[in-house]
Amino acid sequence: MADGTLERAAAAEKAATASFRLAGAGPQDMRWMGWLAMAVVLAAWEVGCWAWNINSLYLPRPSQIVVALVKLFATETLSVDLGWTLYRIFAGCGIAVVFGVLIGVWMAISPRVAAVADIFIAALYPLPKVTLIPLLLIWLGTGGPFMLTISALGAFFPIVINTLLGVRQCDPGLILAARDLGASQRDIVRRVLIPSAVPSIFAGIRLGLGVSIILVVAAEMVVGKNGLGARLFLAGQVLNTEDVFAVLIVLATLGILVTKGQDMIDERLARWRTV
């Protein structure tokens, strides 16, 4: 009788699991609805600007923005500005990943390091990083080191905090099993703690990369001679609204590509961890 009850419970759980689908996963994937909604908004924008004869100085039509975007890429080296911005974002974020993961793991395994670093993180993490731009300009000038530093600072704190939390949430049984098998402290860190914290680390990178994009574009608008931020600021100064929207479209597309790319990595990572 008990076996029958367990079988019915297992069957009910299996049926519930089969009927449950996370958003964006499985055959009931509804992500296409987002693209459809985007197309509807753009069509309404185009028709509305045409129907009400809105001055393009205030709100250009999407078709005009596309023409401006093609012109910027074809004749005004927008691709070069995009390259500079991408380099600053990913190079700075790469620096943050290296130091953020190392310090996060170090804090997780050393109470003394955690006690010392915690007070600095608590003080600096809530501080708006944009407010550091004047100070960094005094220290580093307006060249490459300044851009890389502001990008790395934006990504560092989310990465170190998520790494710390990920390592601390590692299953203690895995650590005990590794010690019973004769693993050293270094082996435990390298083969147990860091792999278990990988999802949290990627979550930190995801957050940090978004902050880096914001800070790099803001810094380019303030002092940059090239990059998407500098191009955006120049277009605004001469009241070229179509170019402003064109650069904003490039930034929005960059955000979509980064987000979707990280989603793909997360999905592959989830499958790898369940094997």
N, C-alpha and C positions, 0 to 999 in steps of 0.2 A: 504493500500500500504506500509505504514511504517512497519506494522507488518510482511508483506511478506519479506521486505528487511532485517529485524532483523532475521527472521527465516533462510533466505538464508545465512546471515553472520554467524549465530550460526552453521548451518550445515557445512559451509566451515571450520570454526575453528575446529569443531569436527573431520572432515576428516583429516585436517592437523595434529591435535594432534595424531590421530590414526596412521598416516603414519610415525610419528616421533618416533624414538627410540634412547635413550641414549646408548652409547657404554657400553657393558657389561650388558644390561638389556633387558628383553622381549624375545619373541620367536626368534629374530634374533641375539641371543647371539653368539658372535664370539670368546669368550675367549679360546675355544678349539684350535684356530689357534696358540695361543702363545705356548701351550704345543707341538703342532705339529712342530713348528719352533725350539723349544728346542730339540726335538728328532732328527730333521734333522741335527742340528749343532753337536750334540753328535755323530751321525753316521758318519758325514763327518770327525770329529776329529779322531775317531777310525780308519777309513779307511785311512785317510791321514798319520797318524803316522805309520801305518803298511806299506803302499805303499812306503813311502820315508825313512823308517827305521830310524826314528828319535830317538835319544838316550833318554831314559826315564829320565835321569838326567835333561834334559832341558824341555821335555814335555812328560809325561807319557800318555798312552792311557786311556780312560775312564774305560775300563775293569780293568786295573791295579789299578786305583784309587779306584774302588769299592772293589777290594780284600784288599787293604790297609785299607779302611774304616771299613770293616768287622773285620779285624784283630785288629784294634784299639779299637773297641767296645768290642770285645770278650776277648782280652788278656791284653790290656794296659789301661784299665779303662778310656777310653774317655768319657764314660757316666758320670763319676764323675766330670771330667773337665767341661762337658756341664752343669751339675747341678750347679756347682759353678758360672759359667758365667750367667746362667739364673737367679739365686738368686740375683746376684749383679745388673743385669739389671732391673729386675722387682721390687726389693726392693727399689732401688734408684729412679726409676720412680714413685713408689707409694708415696714416700716422696715428690717428686716434685709435684705430683698431688694435695696432700693435701695443701701444702703451696702455690702452684701456683694458685689454684682456689681461696683460701681464699684471697690472696693478690690482685689478679685480680678483684674480686668482690669489695673488699675494695677500690681499686683505682677508680672503676667505680662509686661508690656512694659517695665518699669523694673527693672533689677537692683538699683539703689540702694534703691528702695522695698521690693523683696522682701527685701533683706538686713536692713532695719530692722524691717519688719513680721513677718518670720519668727520672730524671737526672742520677740516678744510673743504671737504665735499659739501657738508651742510651749509657752509658759508657761501661757497662759490656757485653751486648748482642753481639756486634760485635767482642768482644775479643775471639780469638780462645781458646777454653777451654783446648786444649792439652797443651797450654803454662802454665796452672795453675798446671800441674802435679808436677814440681819441688818444687813449693811453698807448695802445699798440702803434699808432702812427708816430708818437713821440719816440718810442723805443726802436721801432723797426723801419720807419719810413714808409713809403708807398709802394715798395717793390714786391717781389715774389714772396719773401719771408713773411711779410705782413698778411698777404692773402692766404697762404698756407696755414699760418697760425690761427687766424680767425676761423678758418674752415675746420681745423683740427679741434679747436676749443668747443665748437658747436657740437661735434659728434662725440667728444671724449666722455662727458659725464653720463649720457644715457648708456654708453657701452660699458663703462666701468661699473655702474650700478646694476645693470642687468647681468653682467658677468658674475658679480658678487652674489646676487640672489640665486642665479642658476647653480653655482658651485655649492652654496649652502643647502640647496634643496636636493642634492644628490642623495640617493638611497644609502643609508648607513650600512645596510647589508652588503652592498657591493664593495664598500671600503673594507669591511671586515673580511670578506671573502678574498679580496686581493692581498690583504695582510697575511691571511692564513696560507696563501700560496707562495709567500715569501717575497712579495713585491716591496720595493723600497718606496720611500716617500715620493721620490721623483717619478717612479713608475706609476704610482697611484694618481698623481697629479696629471700625468701625461695620458694615461690609458683609461682612467676612470672619471676623474673630476671634470676635466675639460670636455670630453665627449658628452657627458651628461648635461653639461651647461650649454651645449651648442645651440639648442633652440632659443634659450634666453639671450645668448650672444647675438644671434641673428635678429632677435627682436630689438636689441639695443642698437644694432647697426641700422636697422630700419628707421628708428626714431632719430638717431644721430645724423643720418644722411639727409633727412628732411630739414633738420636744423641747419646743417652745413649749406644746403642750397639757399636757404633764406639769408644766411649771414654773408655768403659770398656775393650774392646779387646786391645786397645792401651795401657792402663794402665797395663793390665796383661802381655803384651809383654815386658814392661819396668821393672816391679818389681814383677810380679806375680810368685808364686811358683806352682799354679794350675790354671785351667781355660783354655779355648780354646786359648786365646792369648799366654799364657805361652807355651802350647803345640805347637802352630804354630811357635813360636820363636825357640824353641828347635829343631824342625824338620829342620828349615832353617839352624841352626848352623851346623848340621851334614850332610847337603846336601841331606836330605831325601825328594826329591821332591814329591814322591807319598803321603807321610804323609802330606806335606804342602797342596797339592790339596785336600786331604781328609778332613782336617780341614776347608779349604775354602768352600768345598761343604756343610759341616755342618752349617757354618755361612750363606751361601746363602739360604739353606733350612729354617733356622730359620727366615731369612728375609721374605721369601715367606709366611711362616705360620703366622707370625705377621701381615703382610700386608693383607693377605686374611681374617684373623680373624677379623681385624678391618673393612674390607669391609663388612663382614657379620653383624657386630654390627651396622655399618652405615645404611645398608639396613633395618634392623629391627627398628632402630631409626626413619628412614624416614617414615616407615609405621605407627609407633606409633604416630608420630606428625600429620599425615594426617587423623587419625581416628577422 
